[in-house]
Amino acid sequence: MATYIRRAQEADLFKVEALIEDAKQVLKLHDNPQWQDGHPELATLKNDIQNGNNWLLIDDDHIVGTAVLQFQAEQSYDEITAGQWENPDEPYAIIHRLTIDRRVSDQHLGKLFLANLISVGILQGIRNFRYDTHLKNIPMQKLGEKMGFVKRGVVYIKDQTDPKHLAYELQLSDR
């Protein structure tokens, strides 16, 4: 069957929430404090869907992944320490809350999902992509690096447990 992405709809909210809650448990099992302060909350997930920013990875007619592709700049990315953005003044898209159902994590669908999100951004004229992740989130760091993202420094996000996150950037050429 087909594997593809689509925008999440309000009817998908509880599946998105279930994927996020499962990811929180996986992070906790790996001693990663990311998302252990209660965020992202249901209201945030609902807002992502209503704003058209939440995307789903569909595999064999099942929702197996969720992520946010956001085209609005984010204040927490304005100040980067221990490095710098390659093109700080260029418009960028942010990838947030990317998670894959752990029951299919051995299928390496994260790379496919990330590639599709980048393609959506390119279709919107974006060539610069960013994300942040916790220092202990090695799988997300490795995924980004496999896709050409470069660690640029550190940003501080709204997280009561540990706000220090690694900042990654992918700058694509216009060709």
C-alpha positions as CSV (number, residue, x, y, z in Angstrom):
1,M,0.0,0.0,0.0
2,A,1.0,3.6,-0.4
3,T,3.0,5.7,2.0
4,Y,2.3,9.5,1.9
5,I,1.7,12.6,3.9
6,R,-1.4,14.6,4.3
7,R,-2.6,17.5,6.5
8,A,-4.2,16.5,9.8
9,Q,-7.8,17.2,10.2
10,E,-9.7,17.8,13.5
11,A,-10.9,14.2,13.4
12,D,-7.3,13.1,13.7
13,L,-6.6,15.1,16.9
14,F,-6.8,12.1,19.3
15,K,-4.5,10.0,17.1
16,V,-2.0,12.8,17.0
17,E,-2.3,13.1,20.8
18,A,-1.8,9.3,21.2
19,L,1.4,9.5,19.0
20,I,2.7,12.4,21.1
21,E,1.9,10.7,24.4
22,D,3.6,7.5,23.2
23,A,6.7,9.6,22.1
24,K,6.8,11.1,25.6
25,Q,7.0,7.7,27.1
26,V,9.8,6.6,24.7
27,L,11.7,9.8,25.6
28,K,11.3,9.1,29.3
29,L,12.5,5.5,28.8
30,H,15.7,6.9,27.3
31,D,16.2,9.3,30.2
32,N,15.4,12.2,27.9
33,P,13.7,15.1,29.7
34,Q,12.2,16.5,26.4
35,W,8.4,16.8,26.6
36,Q,8.4,15.7,30.2
37,D,7.0,19.0,31.5
38,G,3.6,18.3,30.0
39,H,4.0,20.0,26.6
40,P,2.9,19.8,23.9
41,E,-0.6,20.0,25.4
42,L,-3.8,19.0,23.6
43,A,-4.6,22.7,23.0
44,T,-1.3,23.1,21.1
45,L,-2.0,20.0,19.0
46,K,-5.5,21.3,18.2
47,N,-4.1,24.7,17.3
48,D,-1.5,23.1,15.0
49,I,-4.3,21.2,13.2
50,Q,-6.5,24.3,12.9
51,N,-3.7,26.4,11.5
52,G,-2.9,23.8,8.9
53,N,0.6,23.1,10.3
54,N,0.1,19.5,11.4
55,W,1.0,16.8,8.9
56,L,0.5,13.1,9.2
57,L,2.5,10.2,7.7
58,I,0.2,7.6,6.4
59,D,1.4,4.0,5.7
60,D,-0.9,1.3,4.6
61,D,-3.9,3.4,5.4
62,H,-2.7,3.9,9.0
63,I,-1.5,7.1,10.7
64,V,2.0,6.3,11.7
65,G,3.6,9.7,12.2
66,T,2.9,13.3,13.0
67,A,4.9,16.5,12.7
68,V,4.4,20.3,12.4
69,L,5.7,22.2,9.4
70,Q,5.5,25.9,10.5
71,F,6.2,28.8,8.1
72,Q,6.1,31.4,10.8
73,A,9.3,32.5,12.4
74,E,9.8,31.7,16.0
75,Q,11.1,34.1,18.7
76,S,13.2,31.3,20.4
77,Y,15.2,31.0,17.2
78,D,16.1,34.7,17.1
79,E,18.9,34.2,19.6
80,I,21.3,31.4,18.9
81,T,24.4,30.7,21.1
82,A,27.5,28.6,20.5
83,G,27.1,29.2,16.8
84,Q,25.0,30.9,14.2
85,W,22.4,30.3,11.5
86,E,23.9,30.1,8.0
87,N,21.4,32.6,6.6
88,P,19.8,34.4,9.6
89,D,17.7,36.8,7.5
90,E,16.3,34.3,5.0
91,P,12.7,33.1,5.5
92,Y,12.6,29.6,7.0
93,A,10.2,26.8,7.9
94,I,10.4,25.0,11.3
95,I,9.8,21.3,11.8
96,H,8.4,20.6,15.2
97,R,7.0,17.6,17.1
98,L,8.1,15.0,14.6
99,T,7.4,11.5,15.9
100,I,6.8,8.1,14.4
101,D,4.7,5.3,15.9
102,R,7.2,3.1,17.8
103,R,5.5,0.0,16.3
104,V,6.9,0.9,12.9
105,S,10.1,2.6,14.0
106,D,12.2,-0.2,12.5
107,Q,11.0,0.8,9.0
108,H,13.0,4.0,8.9
109,L,9.9,6.1,8.0
110,G,11.3,9.2,9.7
111,K,13.6,9.9,6.8
112,L,10.7,9.6,4.3
113,F,8.5,11.8,6.5
114,L,11.1,14.5,6.8
115,A,11.8,14.4,3.1
116,N,8.1,14.9,2.3
117,L,7.9,17.8,4.8
118,I,10.9,19.5,3.1
119,S,9.2,19.0,-0.3
120,V,6.1,20.7,1.0
121,G,8.3,23.6,2.1
122,I,10.0,23.8,-1.3
123,L,6.6,24.0,-3.0
124,Q,6.0,27.1,-0.8
125,G,9.2,28.7,-1.9
126,I,11.2,27.9,1.2
127,R,14.9,26.8,1.0
128,N,15.8,27.1,4.6
129,F,14.6,24.6,7.2
130,R,15.2,24.5,11.0
131,Y,14.4,22.4,14.0
132,D,15.5,22.1,17.5
133,T,15.9,19.0,19.7
134,H,17.1,18.1,23.2
135,L,20.8,17.2,23.6
136,K,19.7,13.7,24.6
137,N,17.5,13.2,21.6
138,I,20.1,11.3,19.6
139,P,17.6,9.7,17.1
140,M,16.4,13.1,16.0
141,Q,19.9,14.5,15.8
142,K,21.0,11.5,13.6
143,L,17.9,11.7,11.4
144,G,18.5,15.4,10.7
145,E,22.2,14.8,10.0
146,K,21.3,12.0,7.5
147,M,19.1,14.4,5.7
148,G,21.8,17.1,5.5
149,F,20.8,19.3,8.5
150,V,23.8,20.9,10.2
151,K,24.0,21.6,13.9
152,R,24.3,25.4,14.1
153,G,24.3,26.0,17.9
154,V,22.0,26.2,20.9
155,V,18.6,27.8,21.3
156,Y,16.5,28.1,24.4
157,I,12.8,27.1,24.1
158,K,9.8,27.3,26.5
159,D,10.4,24.1,28.4
160,Q,10.2,23.9,32.2
161,T,12.4,20.8,32.4
162,D,15.3,21.7,30.2
163,P,15.1,24.7,27.8
164,K,18.5,24.2,26.2
165,H,18.1,22.6,22.7
166,L,20.4,22.0,19.8
167,A,19.5,24.0,16.7
168,Y,19.7,22.4,13.3
169,E,19.4,24.0,9.8
170,L,19.2,22.7,6.3
171,Q,19.9,25.3,3.6
172,L,19.0,24.2,0.1
173,S,20.3,25.9,-3.1
174,D,18.0,27.4,-5.6
175,R,19.1,25.0,-8.3
